[in-house]
Amino acid sequence: MSAPPVTVEVDTGLDSDSAYGDEISKYTASLTSTVLESRKENGRTYHGYPYYMPNDENEKERLDMMHELMLTMMGRKLFLSPIGSSPHRVLDLGTGTGMWAMEFADQFPSSEVIGIDLSPIQPSFVPPNVRFIIDDFDDTWVEKDLDFIHGRYLAGSSKDFAKLLRECYNNAAPGGWVEFQEWDTGLFSEDGSTDGTSIKQYYEILNSEFAKIGRVINTGPRLEGWMRDAGFKNIQVKKYLVPMGAWPKDKHLKTLGAWNFVEAESGFEAGVMAVLTRHAGWSKEEVDVLVAKTRNDAKNPAIHTLFNFYVVYGQKEE
Ligand SMILES: C[S@@+](CC[C@H](N)C(=O)[O-])C[C@H]1O[C@@H](n2cnc3c(N)ncnc32)[C@H](O)[C@@H]1O
């Protein structure tokens, strides 16, 4: 990247002064250093905070593959909101490896992009108009007047999505846009080929176990309602079809399905290991069996698994 390097600053929430002056001050007084602690579990690394996906190298690679899948799905667009050509203050919630934030910053050099995440898994060399901060987006926000707020693939991340969308509304600039991009984790097939399969069972278990611990994993279909309740106007919903595996004849769907399968190779385990072993009494070996059977189904060209992916955006009143 040709841009000069910018050091990633890590805000643990321990100091009372923000490293980001008036623009970004800290989200939370309650966050402690535990957010930066990592823990080893079942051969993977997780951070200390109760989030249920790993944050190791393997997961970073998977998130970058997911990023490519999303861009392919959306015709190389990072977002659909009509934000104009010169958004200024932009926030990426749960930025992960920061790919979205960095590409957005490259496309809009006059913007100032902030990526927030619990895990310090972002690169050190970033465009000059990107900053990453480590904090919890579920806590009360203090910064205001954001022209564009983006959140992608945050399923299971927030303790309360309705509240998160209200925070987005409250902290967006008048006329600003908020866009979320999320999966529907209820799989389906058009020919009944997923009936009675392990992959179907996998997603049923995923949905029900996250529901039991009060975390919404099936976020896509609920985005529109949360946005309406938060007060957004001009809400638009776009649904994309994404297969699992390279079985479709259609070239575009085949490419999406192939990317989905590659990321799911490690994603199946990443999605359920923590929730099932921490809360549902499963052993690692039991999860390994479910994951292996699910992978086999994903690989099986006779099983035609499909998902919907939602992109939902809305505007704060002028
Ligand atoms: C599945 S990843 C998606 C990453 C990125 N948005 C993308 O699309 O590639 C979810 C990210 O949200 C972060 N996260 C989860 N809960 C969070 C919270 N309460 N506050 C800030 N970040 C959070 C995780 O650490 C993880 O990096």
The ligand as a Gaussian input file, in Angstrom:
#p B3LYP/6-31G(d) Opt

LIG

0 1
 C      -17.531000     -12.293000      12.489000
 S      -16.449000     -10.964000      12.742000
 C      -16.785000      -9.851000      11.368000
 C      -15.651000      -8.895000      11.107000
 C      -15.889000      -7.836000      10.005000
 N      -17.047000      -7.012000      10.289000
 C      -16.026000      -8.475000       8.652000
 O      -17.109000      -8.399000       8.064000
 O      -15.037000      -9.053000       8.180000
 C      -17.187000     -10.083000      14.110000
 C      -16.206000      -9.091000      14.740000
 O      -16.918000      -8.336000      15.728000
 C      -16.084000      -8.181000      16.868000
 N      -16.955000      -7.968000      18.037000
 C      -17.792000      -8.874000      18.606000
 N      -18.458000      -8.303000      19.637000
 C      -18.024000      -7.027000      19.699000
 C      -18.333000      -5.934000      20.584000
 N      -19.232000      -6.079000      21.559000
 N      -17.686000      -4.750000      20.405000
 C      -16.765000      -4.617000      19.405000
 N      -16.439000      -5.608000      18.538000
 C      -17.053000      -6.800000      18.692000
 C      -15.294000      -9.478000      16.934000
 O      -14.120000      -9.333000      17.694000
 C      -15.049000      -9.778000      15.454000
 O      -13.837000      -9.236000      15.004000

